[in-house]
């Protein structure tokens, strides 16, 4: 008969532990889909930010892409660098 009491105590303990555990998702299908889409949009923004590093890295050497692709801007940049280096001497 002592085993019956042990089983009851174990059941009570299990029920108490299950009450404190996180429940399943209570959102409806449309709410869940909306939440999932919002989270996906946030992740896409993070991934896009990771693909486009800031342009102030040392490998950039201070030249933006527009300067590198536009010859007149590149020549203007060279002229200003030459003028600044001649002033230093």
N, C-alpha and C positions, 0 to 999 in steps of 0.2 A: 504494500500500500504506500510505502514511502516514495516509490517511483512516481506515482501520480502527482504528488506535490511538486516533485522536481520538474516534471513536464509542464505543469502549470506555471511555475516560476520562469522556465525557459521561454514559454510562449509570451508571457508578459514582457520579458526582457526584449524579445524579438520585436514585438509590437511597438515597444517604446523606441527602439532603434530605427524602425521603419518610419515612424512618425517624424523623426528628426531629419531623415534623408530628403534630398531634393526630389520633388515630384516631377512627373513628365511634363512635356510642353503643353500648356493650356491654351495656346493661341489657335485661332481658327485657320483654315487653309489660306485665306486671303491675307490675314495678318502675318502669318508665317512667311508667305511669299514676299510681301512688302518688306519685312524685316530682312529677309535674305537678300533682296535686291539692294537695299540700303547698305548692308555690309559689303556686298560685292562692289558697289560704287566707291566706297571708302578704300577698299583694297586696290581697285584700279587706279585711284588717285595716288596712292602710295607707290605703286609700281611705276607709274608715269614719272613721279618725282625722282625715283631711283634711276631711271634711264636718262634723265636730263640733269647731269651734275651742274653745279654753278660754274660760271665761266671764269672765275677768279683763281683757277688752279695754276700751279707753277708751269705746267706743260703748255698752257695757253700763251704764256710770255707776253701778256697784256694786249694781244691782238684779238679783236673780236672776229667772228666769221665774216661779217660784212666787209671788214678791212681786208681780209684775206681773199675774198672773192671779187672785190671791186678794185681794179687797178688804180683808179684815180685816188681812191682813199689810201691805198697802200703807198702810193708815191707821196702823198701829203704826209703820211705818218713818217716815212723815211726822211723827208725834208725837215720835219720838226725835230726828229732825233738827231740829224746832222747839225742842225742849228744849236741844239742844246749841248751837244758834245763839243762844238767849237767854242761855246761860251765857257765851258769848264776848263779848257786849256789855257 
